[in-house]
């Protein structure tokens, strides 16, 4: 009965607390609303300022473009003004030059006028002297006429005779001078003709001598250039049907498949006997013939392939095969006896000289070993022969 009731105080406390929180929440909501409203207003203002700024920038760009155009126009005007100034300067220089020439011409004109006046005064003096001289001449002529009249009567016949004699003497003198001149001209022409004939005779002799020497040299060179044909003929005659050689070049051709396996560069044992026989008969004709031997320069062993495969591969294969043939041939007693080592060379041609029939490659014939000879100065002789023929 005497216990204090605290439930009412608690209830009031919570009610007050709830009211306070509700007030705070309302204030918070109002604050949030104010902030949002302010933010929207600021955004709107900023947007308007951005639009205004963009317009200002556009105006600035337009003004800058306008200023640039004006600057270009001003620069053009300044350039034109400079050109006009330059043209004006040039015209002033030309005008000054013309003024100088005009001044010189004026001075020359003044000098000419002075000289003319001087000459006129001199001419006037001369006319006076001439008039006086003419007067004196007239007086003398009158006196001469009187004297001549007195002499004419007695000397008229003598005068006529002397005139005829003088005329005759003049004619004789003219004819004599003309005859002398003609004789001198004929003599000079005869002397010139003799000199020309003598010179022509000497030149003809020189020309005939040169022509004769040229013909001799031409025949000699033709004989030298024909040696290869003689060598080929001698080879054919010596070898007969035992070995076939090329009709044009005189080279000996041996098929690769007889000498080597496919893709190999080692000589077959069975091919060495045939190679030795063919080589000794072919080269023996060249090195033992006394008419051929002095002109023999090189014995060339060439390797050739078909066009199958890469160029470098075929080049190495052809070089290796030519070298293998050369190495074998140099081991022969025949080669040592005739000192073939100093003459023989080997080279590979890959498929550069493939044999073609009607434009189509004959691959079997292209794979070959060629043994050929080269004469001393052969290329030079052929070129000289062409020049002489032309």
Residue pairs with C-beta under 8 A, 6 or more apart in sequence:
214 388
217 388
218 388
221 381
221 384
221 385
221 388
222 385
222 388
224 377
224 381
225 381
225 382
225 384
225 385
227 292
227 295
227 375
228 250
228 375
228 378
230 291
230 292
231 250
231 286
231 292
231 295
231 373
231 375
232 245
232 247
232 249
232 250
234 285
234 289
234 291
234 292
235 245
235 250
235 282
235 285
235 286
236 245
238 281
238 285
238 289
239 245
239 281
239 282
239 285
242 281
243 252
243 278
243 281
243 282
244 253
245 251
245 252
245 253
245 282
246 252
246 253
249 372
250 372
250 373
251 370
251 371
251 372
251 373
252 278
252 282
252 370
252 371
252 372
253 368
253 369
253 370
254 275
254 278
254 368
254 369
254 370
254 371
255 364
255 365
255 367
255 368
256 304
256 305
256 321
256 367
256 368
256 369
257 364
257 367
258 268
258 271
258 274
259 267
259 268
259 271
259 275
259 321
259 325
259 369
260 266
260 267
260 268
260 271
260 321
260 324
261 268
263 317
265 317
265 320
265 321
265 323
265 324
266 324
267 275
267 324
267 325
267 328
272 328
275 325
275 328
275 329
276 329
276 332
276 334
279 329
279 332
279 334
279 371
280 332
280 334
282 371
283 299
283 334
283 338
283 340
283 371
284 334
284 338
285 292
286 292
286 293
286 296
286 299
286 373
287 293
287 296
287 338
287 340
288 338
295 375
295 376
296 343
296 373
296 375
296 376
297 343
297 374
297 375
297 376
297 377
297 378
298 343
298 344
298 345
298 373
298 374
299 340
299 343
299 344
299 345
299 371
299 372
299 373
299 374
300 344
300 345
300 346
300 347
300 370
300 371
300 372
300 373
300 374
301 322
301 325
301 326
301 329
301 344
301 345
301 346
301 347
301 369
301 370
301 371
302 318
302 322
302 346
302 347
302 348
302 349
302 369
302 370
302 371
302 372
303 317
303 318
303 319
303 320
303 321
303 322
303 325
303 346
303 347
303 348
303 349
303 369
304 318
304 349
304 350
304 351
304 353
304 354
304 366
304 367
304 368
304 369
304 370
305 314
305 317
305 318
305 350
305 351
305 366
305 367
306 314
306 351
306 354
306 361
306 363
306 364
306 366
306 367
307 314
307 351
307 354
307 361
307 363
307 366
308 314
308 363
311 350
311 351
312 350
314 350
314 351
315 348
315 349
315 350
316 348
317 348
318 348
318 349
318 350
319 346
319 347
319 348
320 348
321 348
321 369
322 346
322 347
322 348
322 369
323 346
325 346
325 369
325 371
326 344
326 345
326 346
329 335
329 340
329 344
330 336
330 340
330 341
330 344
334 340
335 341
335 344
351 366
353 366
354 361
354 362
354 363
354 366
355 361
355 362
355 365
355 366
355 368
356 362
375 381
